[in-house]
Amino acid sequence: MVREADPNADAPADPRNDPARLRLPPRMRLRHDRQYQHVYDGRVRVAKGAVRAAGRPNALPFWRLGIAVGRPVGNAVERHRVKRLLREAFRLAQHDLPMHPGGGYDVILSARAPGPRTLDACADALRELAGAIHRQWSRRASQNAAPDAPAPDRDGGAS
């Protein structure tokens, strides 16, 4: 059996259509307490509905995800369901999230009671929260990059 050449083989593949590009390997997850503390120390927190997020830029070419779901969300089954929904929303949206000049972001998603119930709700919340985190860090970067204005003389005379 002879296979025909794919006429679109030279076109760049859309990462959303390539299952290998939609993986969420361990390097794309926050797994240690010190990683979570580093994100929380950045003091950028945003919320949308039942989902909260804390984020901080990283020097990696991709986003990393941490998930924290507490007991008020429900029993263990319900908490794990919410974690799976948040993880799947991140996995599917990872290539559409905004990047800063130095790379991606580390983000911790946490759910409040009642947690998000559908994948669409999680995906919408993730996109909005990622945009808000990116805007806040961009604003911080532009404020830090702006040169300080010279202080005026107190006596009004020339120095």
MARZA-679413 format. One record per residue: residue in three letters; z negated, x, y of N, C-alpha, C in turn. Coordinates in steps of 0.001 Angstrom, whole numbers, padded with zeros to 6 digits, always signed. Last residue first. Layout:
! residues N
ALAZXYZXYZXY
...
This chain:
! residues 159
SER-040837+020658+074112-041639+021631+073400-041212+023033+073655
ALA-041150+018512+076987-040337+019285+076048-041193+020298+075338
GLY-043528+015769+077083-042789+016907+077631-041968+017580+076569
GLY-045159+013876+075997-043882+013442+076515-043039+014559+077078
ASP-047455+014506+074746-047504+014511+076205-046190+014129+076836
ARG-046735+014384+072090-047738+013462+072587-047767+013420+074105
ASP-043380+014347+070894-044483+015067+071569-045462+014063+072139
PRO-042569+012706+067805-042436+012886+069255-043639+013643+069815
ALA-041603+014281+064764-042621+013524+065495-042453+013758+066985
PRO-038390+013940+063347-039397+014773+064002-040366+013901+064801
ALA-038010+012119+060319-037719+012218+061747-038784+013093+062396
ASP-037154+013456+057204-038206+012938+058071-037812+013151+059527
PRO-034168+012466+055543-034965+013490+056216-035996+012833+057123
ALA-034094+010686+052533-033894+010624+053980-034763+011682+054649
ALA-034962+010822+049924-033868+011708+050316-033653+011723+051821
ASN-036887+008868+049707-037308+010258+049533-036230+011231+049992
GLN-035303+006613+050046-036391+006873+050992-036852+008316+050906
SER-033613+006799+047840-033020+006904+049181-034101+007154+050233
ALA-035474+006497+045762-034714+007742+045866-034120+007903+047261
ARG-036376+003874+046210-037318+005008+046282-036575+006325+046477
ARG-033994+002505+045751-034629+002428+047063-035608+003585+047244
SER-033663+003082+043057-032644+003535+044012-033215+003539+045419
TRP-035883+001768+041997-035821+003228+041915-034755+003796+042850
GLN-035152-000902+042618-036393-000322+043140-036375+001196+043085
ARG-032705-001195+041232-032756-001326+042696-034014-000683+043273
HIS-033589-000865+038555-032615+000064+039131-032648+000010+040662
ILE-035252-003108+038325-035812-001760+038163-034886-000739+038803
ALA-033333-005132+038665-034446-005014+039609-035083-003635+039527
GLY-031665-004735+036435-031126-004615+037789-032224-004425+038817
ALA-033523-005266+034407-032905-003935+034494-032320-003713+035887
LEU-034061-007969+034923-035131-006981+035053-034567-005568+035176
GLU-031549-009143+034398-032175-009259+035720-033240-008201+035928
ARG-031187-008417+031680-030211-008023+032708-030822-008081+034108
LEU-033479-009609+030483-033268-008166+030431-032300-007715+031516
ALA-033019-012363+030912-034185-011712+031511-033997-010200+031555
ASP-030711-012685+029344-030685-012960+030785-031836-012263+031494
ALA-031758-012007+026809-030657-011233+027383-030574-011442+028896
CYS-033706-014010+026430-034096-012595+026459-033017-011748+027132
ALA-032079-016270+026418-033146-016152+027419-033597-014702+027546
ASP-030473-015703+024181-029863-015820+025507-030906-015680+026607
LEU-032336-015817+022110-031706-014537+022419-031074-014576+023809
THR-035262-017814+022873-033881-017630+022419-033363-016253+022813
ARG-037878-017856+023823-037583-018508+022548-036186-018255+022011
PRO-040364-015723+025247-038997-016249+025256-038623-016757+023869
GLY-043830-016876+024888-042765-015885+024923-041392-016521+024978
PRO-046023-018628+027077-045298-018559+025813-044132-017593+025941
ALA-047361-015347+027287-047371-016637+026587-046835-017717+027501
ARG-045130-012624+027921-046329-013400+028216-046231-014713+027457
ALA-043928-009517+026719-043801-010969+026812-045160-011581+027114
SER-042475-006556+027995-043622-007251+027411-043464-008738+027663
LEU-040680-003590+027819-040608-005042+027954-041845-005637+027307
ILE-040248-000655+029429-041153-001333+028508-041063-002813+028812
VAL-037791+001857+029690-038263+000529+030077-039181-000011+028984
ASP-036329+004611+031124-037248+004195+030083-037799+002859+030547
TYR-032867+004927+031994-034241+004580+032320-035026+004410+031031
GLY-030386+007514+032364-030811+006142+032139-032237+005908+032597
GLY-029254+009817+034857-029242+009298+033496-029670+007850+033429
GLY-029102+010587+037495-029585+011564+036529-029582+011081+035096
PRO-028190+008307+038918-027380+009531+038872-027824+010548+037818
HIS-028849+005501+036686-029080+006235+037933-028335+007560+037819
MET-027120+002634+035415-027600+004010+035240-027884+004612+036612
PRO-027510-000732+034194-027193+000235+035251-027816+001600+034973
LEU-026157-001834+031035-027301-001648+031924-026976-000584+032970
ASP-024254-002061+029123-024001-002764+030383-025114-002560+031395
HIS-025090-000940+026801-023979-000272+027492-023637-000932+028823
GLN-027156-002674+025911-027452-001296+026284-026329-000601+027053
ALA-027028-005259+024973-026747-005033+026393-026837-003572+026810
LEU-027720-005230+022286-026416-005768+022658-026044-005435+024098
ARG-030304-004127+022404-029258-003479+021604-027872-003933+022037
PHE-031682-006037+023933-031485-004674+024446-030339-003987+023711
ALA-031638-008193+022161-031041-008345+023493-030756-006965+024089
GLU-033089-007058+020039-031674-007416+019847-030971-007587+021187
ARG-035619-006772+021213-034913-005600+020706-033421-005880+020547
LEU-036255-009454+021776-036154-008477+022872-035359-007245+022428
LEU-036278-010507+019135-035363-011041+020147-035172-010045+021283
ARG-038334-008993+017952-036964-008909+017421-035953-009411+018437
LYS-040516-009845+019525-040113-008429+019529-038675-008274+019034
VAL-040602-012541+018779-040313-012196+020169-039872-010732+020268
ARG-041302-012196+016071-040046-012869+016428-039641-012524+017847
HIS-043830-011092+016337-042759-010276+015761-041393-010888+016073
ARG-045214-013284+017413-045106-012031+018180-043965-011176+017648
GLU-045001-015134+015284-044379-015434+016568-044202-014159+017413
VAL-046489-013756+013315-045107-014161+013054-044375-014402+014371
ALA-049030-013484+014477-048222-012297+014171-046753-012638+013951
ASN-049298-016111+017013-049732-015378+015823-048758-014237+015529
GLY-048858-015572+020577-048947-016374+019363-049441-015548+018197
VAL-049298-014455+023042-047968-014992+022761-047994-015869+021518
PRO-051838-013285+023085-051671-014611+023699-050300-015252+023437
ARG-051462-010706+021855-051884-011863+021070-051734-013207+021761
GLY-048523-009062+023296-049932-009260+022995-050216-010550+022249
VAL-046082-006737+022982-046288-008183+022924-047722-008419+022455
ALA-044040-004339+024144-045465-004638+024014-045625-006153+024072
ILE-041601-001903+023545-041936-003329+023535-043431-003475+023328
GLY-039242+000294+025009-040559+000096+024423-040872-001388+024510
LEU-036182+002043+025018-036897+000776+025012-038264+000902+024360
ARG-034037+003943+027133-034941+003887+025984-035824+002653+026133
TRP-030596+004454+028019-031886+003786+028227-032709+003917+026959
PHE-028941+007665+028302-029083+006313+027782-030463+005769+028150
PRO-028886+010379+028836-027707+009573+029170-027767+008143+028636
LEU-032055+011324+030333-031186+011143+029174-029990+010272+029547
ALA-034108+011549+032071-033000+012490+032240-032007+012398+031081
ASN-035210+008361+033345-035327+009496+032435-034113+010397+032646
PRO-037056+006230+035591-035856+006997+035215-036178+008083+034189
ARG-038934+003457+034416-038954+004760+035078-037689+005514+034661
GLY-040499+000187+034364-039412+001130+034136-039564+002402+034918
ALA-041643-002758+032884-042019-001573+033646-040938-000547+033349
ALA-041404-006292+032832-040846-004980+032509-041436-003935+033432
ARG-041979-009473+031256-042285-008480+032279-041670-007158+031861
VAL-041085-012794+030621-040862-011385+030281-041185-010513+031493
ALA-041133-015431+031310-042146-014988+030360-042011-013515+029992
GLY-039787-014957+034452-040240-015937+033481-041339-015369+032611
LYS-039719-011721+035091-038834-012878+035141-039269-013828+034044
ALA-040965-008910+036926-041146-009995+035967-040084-011063+036181
VAL-041652-005376+037199-040964-006590+037631-041159-007652+036549
ARG-042913-002324+038366-043063-003439+037431-042380-004665+038027
VAL-043466+000895+038714-042411-000074+039020-042474-001138+037947
ARG-045227+003052+038212-045641+001927+039054-044484+001052+039534
GLY-045211+005263+036608-044159+005153+037620-044388+004003+038580
ASP-047092+004889+034658-047483+005694+035818-046441+005657+036929
TYR-045632+003573+032694-046582+002791+033487-047028+003550+034732
VAL-044230+005809+031676-043505+004693+032299-044452+003898+033195
HIS-046350+007335+030671-045451+007921+031667-044683+006823+032404
GLN-047395+005613+028743-048192+005932+029931-047324+006525+031034
TYR-045322+005679+026845-045664+004418+027506-046437+004706+028793
GLN-045516+008362+026109-044269+007856+026677-044519+006547+027418
ARG-048073+008479+025016-047799+009263+026236-046488+008824+026899
ASP-047784+006861+022733-048612+006404+023838-048293+007167+025124
HIS-044436+006686+021440-045748+007316+021546-046480+006834+022792
ARG-041919+005574+021468-042722+005417+020263-044138+005958+020385
LEU-039166+004068+022775-040415+004711+023174-041382+004489+022019
ARG-035903+004670+021477-037117+003857+021537-038265+004700+022062
MET-033743+006172+020914-033596+005227+022018-034807+004306+022141
ARG-034254+007577+018647-034269+008333+019903-034149+007420+021118
PRO-033879+005683+016556-035226+006004+017026-035263+006777+018347
PRO-030983+003668+017539-031662+004682+016733-033038+005012+017322
LEU-029425+001068+017549-030615+001378+018324-031433+002397+017525
ARG-025875+000532+017874-027080+000849+017127-028231+001106+018083
LEU-023414+000091+018907-024458-000880+019231-025731-000642+018427
ARG-021552+001797+017942-022039+002063+019292-023176+001131+019688
ALA-020911+000674+015500-021582+001971+015498-022163+002300+016873
PRO-019502-001661+016185-020866-001762+015672-021620-000434+015677
ASP-017683-002221+018922-017840-001168+017930-019278-001187+017410
ASN-017606-003925+020996-016869-004323+019803-017004-003321+018675
ARG-018964-002704+023016-019523-003963+022531-018826-004435+021274
PRO-017418-000515+023720-018606-000288+022901-019210-001577+022355
ASP-014011-000601+023293-015086-001261+024020-016348-001114+023174
ALA-012158+002381+023004-012834+001259+022351-013925+000709+023264
PRO-009199+003183+024707-010621+003431+024508-011300+002183+023952
ALA-006164+003245+022806-006958+002647+023882-008436+002927+023636
ASP-004970+004104+020522-005175+005091+021585-006029+004552+022719
ALA-004746+001808+018979-005626+002876+018516-005913+003894+019609
ASN-003119-000346+019335-004206-000169+020297-005142+000969+019919
PRO-001403-000379+017175-000840-000048+018488-001932+000175+019544
ASP-002102+001118+014139-002646+000176+015110-002115+000540+016497
ALA+000357+001450+011663-000431+002079+012712-000880+001010+013708
GLU+000020-000153+008508+000727+000039+009769-000206+000669+010774
ARG-000380+001263+005288-000967+000597+006451-000127+000875+007680
VAL+000941+000639+002144+001068+001413+003368+000482+000613+004518
MET+000000+000836-001170+000000+000000+000000+000000+000887+001242
